[in-house]
Amino acid sequence: MSKILVINSSLSGDASVSRLLVAETVQRLQATEPNAEITYRDLGDAAIPHLTSATVAGIRAVAETPAELAAQALSDELIAELKTADVIVIGAPMYNFSIPTSLRAWFDHVLRPRVTFAYKDGSVQGLLQNKRVIVIESRGGLYSEGPAKAMDFQEPYLRTLLGFIGLTDISFVHAEKIGHGPEAREIAITTAKSRIAQAITPGFMNVLNA
Ligand SMILES: Cc1cc2nc3c(=O)[nH]c(=O)nc-3n(C[C@H](O)[C@H](O)[C@H](O)COP(=O)(O)O)c2cc1C
């Protein structure tokens, strides 16, 4: 049975475009495999704590204090969710040209030396394999083309973070110009939905299990 990990990070609740499109993605995935097991991680409702001087060693060095051990335990839990997933769906709104800090805090817990990445012969190796990622990117403006393209620190950053731990099979779905009025918002949602339908072909989940 395939496993899907669903991560939402929008702070906008029911008004969120990325949450709507993440739900659409999950429905499409379930249509291809109705028995898929789904784990939800909502970073908007239950934020992952930011690393502090009291906790960072739990992720990046040797955990000794109770605070470091707690950070390491959370990291273990988040990495276990990633490792067991075949497909990972990430809802990532653009906040200040990049990603929400809650999502960044999640990455701070899952990019862990010797666990999800390692250095070998002078180069980095991502230690996660055979997973597909679908990233839903919602943005107030237009970044896929035009003058603001150079200000897109969301997609290249996500591609780098995910690639660093071995997650290189990524489909990005944009919902752009969300802040350009209701009509633009509807067009963005419709366009993104058809992109999701294109990306999730009938064999989408089976490929990994073949
Ligand atoms: C804190 C914050 C920062 C934002 N920064 C940007 C930005 O830099 N560029 C942009 O185009 N839109 C920005 N927006 C607008 C959101 O990207 C847009 O509303 C998007 O739909 C949010 O995703 P959601 O609907 O899933 O919450 C920002 C919104 C918030 C709440």
The ligand as a MOL file (V3000), in Angstrom:
LIG
                    3D

  0  0  0     0  0            999 V3000
M  V30 BEGIN CTAB
M  V30 COUNTS 31 33 0 0 0
M  V30 BEGIN ATOM
M  V30 1 C 3.0520 37.0160 5.3680 0
M  V30 2 C 2.7050 37.0450 3.9040 0
M  V30 3 C 3.7090 37.3690 2.9980 0
M  V30 4 C 3.4080 37.3730 1.6390 0
M  V30 5 N 4.4150 37.6600 0.7550 0
M  V30 6 C 4.1700 37.6060 -0.5750 0
M  V30 7 C 5.2070 37.8500 -1.5240 0
M  V30 8 O 6.3590 38.0960 -1.2000 0
M  V30 9 N 4.9050 37.8080 -2.8400 0
M  V30 10 C 3.6420 37.5060 -3.2710 0
M  V30 11 O 3.4150 37.4540 -4.4780 0
M  V30 12 N 2.6380 37.2480 -2.3920 0
M  V30 13 C 2.8710 37.2960 -1.0660 0
M  V30 14 N 1.8710 37.0340 -0.1780 0
M  V30 15 C 0.5520 36.6330 -0.7010 0
M  V30 16 C 0.4120 35.1270 -0.7290 0
M  V30 17 O 1.4670 34.4940 -1.4380 0
M  V30 18 C -0.9010 34.7250 -1.3700 0
M  V30 19 O -1.9670 35.3020 -0.6330 0
M  V30 20 C -1.0960 33.2270 -1.4400 0
M  V30 21 O -2.3640 32.9500 -1.9450 0
M  V30 22 C -0.9420 32.6120 -0.0590 0
M  V30 23 O -1.2020 31.2220 -0.1100 0
M  V30 24 P -2.5050 30.6380 0.6200 0
M  V30 25 O -3.6830 31.2180 -0.1240 0
M  V30 26 O -2.3920 29.1800 0.4650 0
M  V30 27 O -2.4720 31.0890 2.0440 0
M  V30 28 C 2.1110 37.0390 1.1860 0
M  V30 29 C 1.1210 36.7070 2.1200 0
M  V30 30 C 1.4260 36.6940 3.4610 0
M  V30 31 C 0.3510 36.3000 4.4450 0
M  V30 END ATOM
M  V30 BEGIN BOND
M  V30 1 1 1 2
M  V30 2 1 2 3
M  V30 3 2 2 30
M  V30 4 2 3 4
M  V30 5 1 4 5
M  V30 6 1 4 28
M  V30 7 2 5 6
M  V30 8 1 6 7
M  V30 9 1 6 13
M  V30 10 2 7 8
M  V30 11 1 7 9
M  V30 12 1 9 10
M  V30 13 2 10 11
M  V30 14 1 10 12
M  V30 15 2 12 13
M  V30 16 1 13 14
M  V30 17 1 14 15
M  V30 18 1 14 28
M  V30 19 1 15 16
M  V30 20 1 16 17
M  V30 21 1 16 18
M  V30 22 1 18 19
M  V30 23 1 18 20
M  V30 24 1 20 21
M  V30 25 1 20 22
M  V30 26 1 22 23
M  V30 27 1 23 24
M  V30 28 2 24 25
M  V30 29 1 24 26
M  V30 30 1 24 27
M  V30 31 2 28 29
M  V30 32 1 29 30
M  V30 33 1 30 31
M  V30 END BOND
M  V30 END CTAB
M  END
